[in-house]
Amino acid sequence: MGSPAGKYVIGKVVISKDFTIDSLRFDKYIETRRAWKTVNTRGAFDPYSRSGASRFERGVNIMAGITSSRRISMPFSFAAFIILAVAALAIHGQQIPHAPTTEGEIPDAILGEAGAPRGGDLAYFDEDQATRGYLAEPEGPGPRGAVILIHEWNGLVDRVRQVADALAAEGYVALAADLYSGRTGSNRDENMALVRETLADMDKIIRNLDAAAAYLRSRPDVNGKIGAMGWCYGGGVALSYALGGENHDATAIFYGRLLDDPERLSAIHHEVYGTFAGLDRGPSPEQVEGFVAALRQAGVENDVHIYDDVNHGFWLYVERDPKNEEPALDAWERLKAYLKRTIGSD
């Protein structure tokens, strides 16, 4: 399905060598310049910091957004043709077939067994042109709920993209946000530097996620309900977004930074999901219990669970330890039920 017209830049269409149309700003602006090339490719050495070996990231097509420069008018019939062309060409990844996991099945994405990501990159945040999220679109017309995924401390890597694909297979439009302006960390020091840099400007993080939510709500295949979920750094950001971001309908936190202030938590007006590890020290089980007590005092419904005998990161990287499988499955089935009752799917 093509993306709707609006202010979100995900591609450009070359009509002739002298005529370039900004695909998602078409209704406002046209830029004229010589341009033959419609796509860029990326191929970068993007090492994981927490998932094991480094890897070379295969170059994929990216529809390159442009900035408009002047208004022009055109006949309605030609405009309609261009809109249809844009709708057909703005997609820069495959749509994901509807293939939800069955009872007792863990998605390949968190087992380390998924193939290459099948969606595509998306420029959704005009304020920072280096920002590139990842969009996974399910097949079919919808309407359906949408999920914003917030990466761990090492940035938007393929494991997060693969989870977005898994959620699309469940029937959700999934947008993995990029809070690091296209960067990833390759070791603890780099990761912590990125964490400190971005958390020092929480307002920008909130604007970034608000832009992601606005893009998703603009899509005709989305039912208007948006959830946010994240792991580690991203889990803490998801909680911060629930407190201060655009109104949305679900927040799922996987072992992220917490708080225990009922007054602040009372700003949340939807049920909160949480998955935490009994062996984790950040957050510790005691901190999770304080968080749950504060949620209850604030009157916020919650589905929060601490899994014994597993550690930080157990859910996103199940393959690290066989002990992770049983709690990861339970957490996945809880997540599926939570998303269904809060944002729905087709």
Wavefront OBJ file of the C-alpha trace (Angstrom):
o trace
v 0.000 0.000 0.000
v 1.314 3.435 -0.801
v 1.860 6.064 1.819
v -0.548 8.983 2.019
v 0.157 12.478 0.781
v 1.266 14.807 3.529
v 4.379 16.296 5.026
v 6.355 13.086 5.505
v 9.283 12.536 3.176
v 9.873 8.957 2.100
v 10.713 9.250 -1.541
v 10.985 11.150 -4.769
v 9.816 10.282 -8.231
v 11.698 11.346 -11.336
v 9.198 12.194 -14.066
v 11.779 13.382 -16.584
v 15.385 14.418 -16.405
v 14.367 18.002 -15.569
v 11.363 17.365 -13.363
v 11.600 15.937 -9.853
v 8.617 15.664 -7.528
v 8.924 15.358 -3.771
v 6.531 12.454 -3.384
v 4.984 13.265 -0.030
v 5.050 17.026 -0.298
v 3.567 16.967 -3.741
v 0.365 18.730 -2.709
v 2.419 21.731 -1.589
v 5.654 21.995 -3.518
v 7.530 20.960 -6.615
v 11.273 21.160 -7.124
v 12.731 21.344 -10.633
v 16.265 20.158 -11.195
v 18.189 17.646 -13.264
v 17.939 14.273 -11.583
v 18.088 10.804 -13.037
v 18.766 8.770 -9.937
v 15.760 7.913 -7.772
v 17.306 5.707 -5.118
v 20.376 5.536 -2.988
v 21.874 2.408 -1.521
v 23.438 1.933 1.837
v 26.092 -0.582 2.636
v 27.827 0.029 5.906
v 29.758 -1.936 8.441
v 27.331 -1.729 11.360
v 28.607 -3.781 14.293
v 26.305 -4.808 17.083
v 27.451 -3.946 20.547
v 25.371 -6.456 22.454
v 24.335 -9.147 20.034
v 27.656 -10.812 19.317
v 29.541 -10.687 16.047
v 29.765 -7.696 13.767
v 28.285 -7.962 10.339
v 28.276 -6.225 6.986
v 24.894 -4.705 6.280
v 23.729 -5.483 2.771
v 22.943 -2.404 0.738
v 19.226 -1.841 0.271
v 17.247 0.610 -1.779
v 16.271 3.808 -0.051
v 13.876 6.259 -1.675
v 15.643 9.561 -1.103
v 13.585 12.502 0.162
v 14.137 16.032 -1.139
v 13.389 19.494 0.185
v 10.977 21.577 -1.803
v 11.987 24.917 -3.272
v 9.113 26.541 -5.147
v 5.427 26.275 -5.820
v 3.979 25.579 -9.229
v 0.538 24.617 -10.459
v -0.393 21.822 -12.840
v -3.551 20.484 -14.469
v -5.720 18.337 -12.208
v -5.510 15.294 -14.467
v -1.724 15.365 -14.438
v -1.722 15.921 -10.681
v -3.926 12.870 -10.225
v -1.560 10.838 -12.371
v 1.406 11.936 -10.295
v -0.347 11.067 -7.023
v -1.046 7.580 -8.323
v 2.551 7.216 -9.463
v 3.800 8.333 -6.078
v 1.478 5.908 -4.304
v 2.923 3.090 -6.363
v 6.574 4.092 -5.973
v 6.803 5.490 -2.450
v 7.045 2.036 -0.896
v 10.687 1.106 -0.523
v 10.352 -2.361 0.970
v 8.186 -5.428 0.700
v 4.852 -5.674 2.433
v 4.871 -8.374 5.100
v 2.445 -11.303 4.619
v -0.052 -11.898 7.421
v 1.533 -14.814 9.284
v 0.966 -14.499 13.034
v 2.729 -16.859 15.377
v 0.679 -19.753 16.683
v 0.245 -20.673 20.339
v 3.570 -21.748 21.798
v 5.610 -20.232 18.950
v 8.365 -17.674 19.465
v 8.992 -15.325 16.515
v 12.201 -16.008 14.610
v 13.173 -12.365 15.100
v 14.077 -12.837 18.761
v 15.588 -16.290 18.245
v 18.230 -14.964 15.877
v 16.707 -16.969 13.022
v 14.972 -14.281 10.959
v 16.106 -13.449 7.449
v 17.103 -10.034 6.179
v 14.655 -7.244 7.041
v 11.919 -6.930 4.423
v 10.675 -3.404 5.062
v 12.447 -0.196 4.181
v 13.953 3.002 5.517
v 11.740 5.995 6.214
v 12.632 9.673 6.662
v 9.885 10.774 9.031
v 11.539 13.515 11.133
v 11.991 16.752 9.187
v 13.972 18.377 11.990
v 16.879 15.962 11.522
v 17.496 14.800 7.973
v 19.983 12.157 9.175
v 17.191 10.324 10.981
v 16.124 7.152 9.180
v 13.506 4.927 10.742
v 12.473 1.523 9.475
v 8.930 0.831 8.273
v 7.370 -2.646 8.143
v 3.983 -2.662 6.422
v 1.588 -5.618 6.620
v -0.298 -6.801 3.591
v -3.951 -5.851 3.283
v -5.955 -2.642 3.560
v -6.537 -2.479 7.341
v -7.533 -0.559 9.360
v -5.134 -1.744 12.013
v -3.132 -0.534 14.976
v 0.421 0.756 14.691
v 3.497 0.346 16.865
v 6.560 2.557 17.330
v 9.625 0.502 18.268
v 12.395 2.229 20.236
v 15.833 0.681 19.932
v 18.334 -0.292 22.608
v 21.430 1.687 23.578
v 23.363 0.618 20.475
v 20.909 2.122 17.990
v 18.633 0.928 15.217
v 20.165 -2.406 14.183
v 18.734 -5.318 12.236
v 17.426 -7.191 15.283
v 15.006 -4.321 15.920
v 14.063 -4.202 12.228
v 13.336 -7.938 12.347
v 11.038 -7.462 15.350
v 9.227 -4.761 13.362
v 8.747 -7.339 10.597
v 7.399 -9.815 13.169
v 4.852 -7.274 14.393
v 3.836 -6.538 10.801
v 3.269 -10.277 10.324
v 0.908 -10.052 13.311
v -1.046 -7.345 11.492
v 0.411 -4.074 12.801
v 2.067 -1.224 10.931
v 5.445 -1.094 12.667
v 7.828 1.865 12.590
v 11.201 1.436 14.287
v 12.273 4.923 15.295
v 15.836 6.194 14.968
v 16.910 8.345 17.915
v 20.618 8.389 17.004
v 20.463 10.197 13.645
v 21.463 7.102 11.709
v 24.342 6.157 14.015
v 24.971 2.911 15.889
v 27.455 2.047 18.606
v 30.044 -0.707 18.321
v 31.114 -0.960 21.963
v 30.067 0.069 25.444
v 31.820 3.449 25.320
v 30.217 4.395 22.005
v 26.816 3.202 23.190
v 27.024 5.193 26.413
v 28.136 8.298 24.526
v 25.065 8.033 22.293
v 22.809 7.437 25.293
v 24.153 10.476 27.152
v 24.020 12.711 24.091
v 20.413 11.916 23.280
v 19.023 11.782 26.823
v 20.462 15.266 27.359
v 17.829 16.518 24.898
v 14.636 14.691 25.850
v 12.566 17.332 24.096
v 14.115 16.301 20.777
v 13.422 12.633 21.530
v 9.773 13.462 22.214
v 9.533 15.489 18.996
v 11.093 12.599 17.091
v 8.553 10.114 18.449
v 5.690 12.577 17.968
v 6.693 12.791 14.298
v 6.647 8.989 14.082
v 3.179 8.885 15.660
v 1.893 11.628 13.352
v 3.148 9.740 10.300
v 1.443 6.547 11.434
v -1.850 8.309 12.196
v -1.803 9.886 8.738
v -1.928 6.489 7.053
v -5.371 5.347 5.867
v -4.601 1.753 6.886
v -4.085 2.737 10.547
v -7.059 2.804 12.905
v -5.725 5.809 14.811
v -4.411 3.768 17.728
v -0.677 3.876 18.388
v 1.514 1.945 20.799
v 5.160 2.470 21.737
v 7.555 -0.227 22.908
v 11.248 -0.363 23.685
v 14.092 -2.292 25.278
v 16.735 -1.123 27.751
v 17.426 2.520 26.728
v 14.341 2.307 24.527
v 12.205 0.970 27.358
v 13.033 3.973 29.505
v 12.363 6.277 26.570
v 9.007 4.554 26.000
v 8.042 5.382 29.589
v 9.178 8.990 29.169
v 7.132 9.185 25.987
v 4.065 7.903 27.829
v 4.524 10.740 30.309
v 5.228 13.591 27.911
v 4.552 12.659 24.306
v 1.674 12.786 21.877
v -1.340 11.005 23.313
v -1.159 7.319 22.439
v -2.769 4.088 23.497
v -0.153 1.597 24.684
v 3.320 1.495 26.243
v 5.385 -1.700 26.465
v 8.604 -1.573 28.492
v 11.254 -4.274 28.337
v 13.779 -3.879 31.176
v 13.949 -0.102 30.830
v 14.611 2.766 33.222
v 11.692 3.315 35.628
v 10.365 5.776 38.177
v 8.243 5.368 41.289
v 6.472 8.727 41.514
v 2.675 8.179 41.484
v 1.992 11.825 40.716
v 4.094 11.752 37.558
v 2.786 8.339 36.516
v -0.798 9.598 36.806
v -0.187 11.377 33.473
v -0.482 7.966 31.768
v -4.013 7.220 30.580
v -3.595 3.723 29.209
v -2.582 0.295 30.438
v 1.170 -0.287 30.712
v 2.923 -3.543 29.819
v 6.242 -4.479 31.376
v 8.664 -7.396 31.075
v 11.648 -7.509 33.436
v 14.378 -9.927 34.493
v 14.878 -11.304 37.978
v 18.684 -11.259 37.694
v 18.824 -7.719 36.313
v 20.295 -4.907 38.388
v 19.155 -2.111 36.122
v 16.276 -2.078 36.758
v 16.379 -4.419 39.720
v 13.349 -6.447 40.863
v 13.007 -4.035 43.790
v 12.835 -1.083 41.410
v 10.214 -2.882 39.326
v 8.135 -3.546 42.428
v 8.349 0.141 43.344
v 7.244 1.057 39.829
v 4.232 -1.270 40.012
v 3.237 0.070 43.431
v 3.387 3.622 42.076
v 1.330 2.667 39.010
v -1.336 1.179 41.245
v -1.358 4.234 43.481
v -1.734 6.398 40.368
v -4.626 4.257 39.134
v -2.780 3.099 36.014
v -3.699 -0.389 34.841
v -0.692 -2.564 34.224
v 0.503 -5.984 33.143
v 4.018 -6.150 34.575
v 5.938 -9.377 35.116
v 9.390 -10.187 36.514
v 10.840 -13.426 35.135
v 13.134 -15.347 37.475
v 16.534 -16.731 36.449
v 16.995 -14.526 33.372
v 18.994 -11.358 32.898
v 18.843 -8.038 31.105
v 18.353 -8.478 27.360
v 16.850 -11.958 27.584
v 13.819 -11.227 25.419
v 15.391 -9.580 22.376
v 18.242 -12.103 22.237
v 16.665 -15.389 23.266
v 19.399 -17.446 21.599
v 21.992 -16.355 24.141
v 20.777 -18.834 26.764
v 18.335 -21.774 26.541
v 16.808 -20.587 29.826
v 15.479 -17.543 27.977
v 13.023 -19.461 25.793
v 10.207 -20.179 28.239
v 9.987 -16.674 29.744
v 10.463 -15.085 26.307
v 7.522 -17.075 24.958
v 5.315 -16.066 27.871
v 6.333 -12.420 27.467
v 5.598 -12.600 23.719
v 2.141 -14.083 24.251
v 1.410 -11.447 26.888
v 2.583 -8.761 24.459
v 0.350 -10.071 21.679
v -2.671 -10.072 23.984
v -1.790 -6.604 25.280
v -1.474 -5.057 21.828
v -4.716 -6.677 20.711
v -6.705 -5.213 23.594
v -5.089 -1.757 23.498
v -4.568 -0.914 19.815
v -6.134 -3.829 17.922
v -5.156 -5.460 14.655
v -7.071 -6.342 11.517
l 1 2 3 4 5 6 7 8 9 10 11 12 13 14 15 16 17 18 19 20 21 22 23 24 25 26 27 28 29 30 31 32 33 34 35 36 37 38 39 40 41 42 43 44 45 46 47 48 49 50 51 52 53 54 55 56 57 58 59 60 61 62 63 64 65 66 67 68 69 70 71 72 73 74 75 76 77 78 79 80 81 82 83 84 85 86 87 88 89 90 91 92 93 94 95 96 97 98 99 100 101 102 103 104 105 106 107 108 109 110 111 112 113 114 115 116 117 118 119 120 121 122 123 124 125 126 127 128 129 130 131 132 133 134 135 136 137 138 139 140 141 142 143 144 145 146 147 148 149 150 151 152 153 154 155 156 157 158 159 160 161 162 163 164 165 166 167 168 169 170 171 172 173 174 175 176 177 178 179 180 181 182 183 184 185 186 187 188 189 190 191 192 193 194 195 196 197 198 199 200 201 202 203 204 205 206 207 208 209 210 211 212 213 214 215 216 217 218 219 220 221 222 223 224 225 226 227 228 229 230 231 232 233 234 235 236 237 238 239 240 241 242 243 244 245 246 247 248 249 250 251 252 253 254 255 256 257 258 259 260 261 262 263 264 265 266 267 268 269 270 271 272 273 274 275 276 277 278 279 280 281 282 283 284 285 286 287 288 289 290 291 292 293 294 295 296 297 298 299 300 301 302 303 304 305 306 307 308 309 310 311 312 313 314 315 316 317 318 319 320 321 322 323 324 325 326 327 328 329 330 331 332 333 334 335 336 337 338 339 340 341 342 343 344 345 346
